[in-house]
Amino acid sequence: MDRKQALLQRMDDIGRSLAARGDVLAVFGLGSVGVETDRIDAYSDLDFFVVTVPGSQHNYIERLDWLEEVCPMAYHFKNADVGHKILFEDGIYGEFAVFEEAELAQAQYTGGRMIWQHPSCAGDDIVNGQAVIPSKRGQSVDYVVGEALTNLYVGLGRYARGERLSAMRFIESYPIDGLLSVMHLLEPEVPYYPDRFGNERRAEARFPRFAARLPGLLQGYERLPESALCLLAYLEEIAAVSPRMSAEIKALAEHCMLKRGERDGSR
């Protein structure tokens, strides 16, 4: 059985297990086991919601025998008040949450696929999600570029001070997050399963031109000044960058590399 068959079969088995319990109203898959089953690959996993009758939610969160009936479990971790991250003995990984039906109105999710539903449960529309999901897409390239420039300046200062972990966030994390939020404005987006919760998901397939720049933008803990200079060059390609800020960033990056060279040479 290939991975896709195994995951879909596991969801069906979980549905059957829950259907026999009597106090469950529905179970539906999300993500790649939701409506996006075409993108299941060898590294996909389970993501699903269970809906219970009032008063039974706690039982399915605190006792996982309903999963053990399907397949023995190797590991589980209660990562939220409403659910767990799990690993079955056969290597299938998953995450789930348990809700009462009324709570679904506040849960943020999209693209559900009903696995099993009690006749008394509300219509299939419960799989679509009702809560408003804040957009992670920005609309101002100039704002993102301004944030990135100031992040580079602050990050290089922290690198020079020896705060490299903090510098890494300012140079290789925050600016990239900002750019991903407006990348749809900078290059044509390939329509490959965008994720409402994370712009970084499948970014390589959705924005191949930007993805080709990532090795230079993300050179790692020891080469943060080089990453900063690559990012500055990219920013200067997509926007009118302040010459003064550009000069300050370049000077600070050169200073950081000089200090690093002196440090490494003294070892």
N, C-alpha and C positions, 0 to 999 in steps of 0.2 A: 504494500500500500504506500503510495507516495504521500508527501507532506500535506498536499491539499486535501486528498481523500481522508487522511488521518484527522486533520483538524475539523473538517465538516462532519465526519463520523462522530468525533468526540462531542461536538456541539449537539448532535442529534441524540447521543446517548445521555448527555446531561439533561436534555429536554425530557426524555422518557423517564429518567430517574425522578425528576421534579414533578412530572405529571402524576406520578403514582402517590405523591405525598398527601394531597388533599388540601393543603393550605397555601399552595402557590398558584398565582394567577397567570404568570407569563414568564418566559425567558427569551431574550433576544440577543443576537450577536451584533457586535459593533466593529468598525474598522474593516480589516480584511476578512473577517468572518461575518461581517454585516452585508452591506450591499456592494462591497468592493472585492468580492471573491476572486475576480479575475487577476488581482495582483498578488494573490497568495504565492509565496515561494518557499524555499527550503528554510528560511529564517523567520517565517511568520509565526504568530502565536494566537492565543485566544483572548478575546476581550468581550465580556458579556454582562448583561444586567439581569437580575432576578427580581420579580415583582411578587410580593406576598400579600396575603390577607392581613388586615390590621391585627397586630399583636404577635405575629409570627416572624417578623423580620429578624429579631435578635437571635432566634434559634438557628437561622441559616448563616449568620455571621459568626457566631461563637462555636458552632459544631459543624464540622465539615464531613460528616459521615455520608451526606448525600453526594459528595464528590468521590469519597473512598469507594462507594458502591460501584462507581463507573470505572475507576482505575486507582490502584494504590498511589498514595502521595509520597513524594520524596522530601518536599519542603513546602512550607507556607509561612507567610509573613503578613500580619495584619497591618497594612499600610495606611488605612483610613478607618474612621468609625464605621463605615458602611461596607468594608470589603477587604479582600486579601490579594496578594500576589502569590501564585502557586506554581509548583513544578511537580508534574506527575512522574512516576517511576519510569515510564517509557520515554521521558525526555520532552514531552509537550509542556510548554510553559503557558501561563495565562494570568489574567487579571479579571476580577469580577467585583461587582457591587450589588448590594441587596437593598431594595426600596419597598416601601408601601406605595400603592398606586398614587395617592395624593401627593407624595413627595416628588414624583417625576416632573412635576411642573417647574421645580427649582433646579433639577439636575441638568447639567450642560452636556449635551450629546447630539450627534447627528447620524444619519445613515444606518439605522438599525434594521435588522432582518429577523422577523419573528421565527423562532424555533418551535415554540409551543405556546399555546394560549388557551386558557379556560374559557368556555362559552360565556361565562358571566362577566368576563373582563371587557373593558372598553374596546372600541374598534382598533384596527391596525395602526391608527394614527399615533398611538403611544410610542411607536418605534422611532418617530421623527424628531422628538424633542420639542418642548414648548419654550424653554428658557431662552432669553436673548443671549447670544454668545458675542462678547465684544470682539470687534474686528482687530486682527493683528496686522492689517495692511495700512501703511501710512499713505499720505497723499502729498507730502512735501519733500522733494529731494533736497531742497536747500536746507531744510531743518535737519535732515539726517546728516548731510555733509557738515553742517556747523557742529553738530554733536560729535561727529567722528573726529574732526580736527581738534576740538578741545579735549576729547578723550585721549588722542595721541599725545598731546602736549603733557597732560597730567600723567599719563601712563609712563612716558619716557622719564619724567622726573622721578617717579617712584622706582623705576628700574635703576636709575643712577644712584638712588638712595639705598638700594639693596632690597627693596620691596618687590621682588620679581613676581610673586604670585598675584599680587594686586595689579602690577603692571600688565600681566598677561590678560587679566579681565578687561582692562581699559584699551588694550591694543588689539587683542585677537577675539574678544567676545562681544562687548557692547557695540562696537562699530559694525561688526558683521551682522549682528541682530538687526541693527537699524537699516543697513543696506538691504537685507532680505525683505524687510517690511515694504520697501519701495521698488524692489527689483522688477515688479510687473510694469513699472513706469520707465524702466531703463532698457529692457530688452523684451522681445516677444516671449511670452510664457508658453511652454509646451504643456498642453492640457493633460498632465499625468497625475491624477489623484491629489490635488492640493488638500492640505490639512488645515481645518479651521483653527486648530489649537497650536500649531507649530509651523512657522514659515520654513524651518530648516528641513522638514520632512520632504524627501525626494527632490531636494533642491538641485541635485546634480542632473536629474532628468528634466526638470522643469526649466532650469536656467543654465543651459550648457555653456554659454559664453562666460558667464560669471564663474561657473564651477571650474573652468579652465584656469582662472586666476587664483583659486583658493590655495594651491601649494605655496605660492609666493606670499600670500596674505597670512598664512598660518604656518610659520616656520618653527614655532615652538619656544619653549621656556628659555633656551640659551640664545636664541636669535631674534629676540623681540625687536631690537632696533631695525633689523633688516625687514621684519614684517611691517613695521611702522612706515618705512620708506616705500615699500611696495604699495601699501594702502594709500599713502599720500599721492603716489603717482596715479593710482586708479581714481582717486577723488578729483585730481586735476584733469582727468579725462572726461569726467561726467558733469563737472560744474566749474564755475568761476571761483577759484580758491583765493583767499586773501594772500597776496604775496608776502606780507609780513608774517602771517601764521605759517606759511609754507617754509619761509626762511628759518623761523624759530624752531620748527619741528626738525628740519634737516640738521641744523646746528646741534640740537640736543641729541639727535640720533648719532651723529658723528662723535659727540662727546661720550655717549654711552659705549660706543664701540671702542673708542680709545681707552677708556677706563677698563673695559673688559680685557683688552689686549695687554694692558699693563698688569692687571691682576693675574692673568693666565701666564704671562712671562715671568712673574715672580715666584711661581710655584716650583 
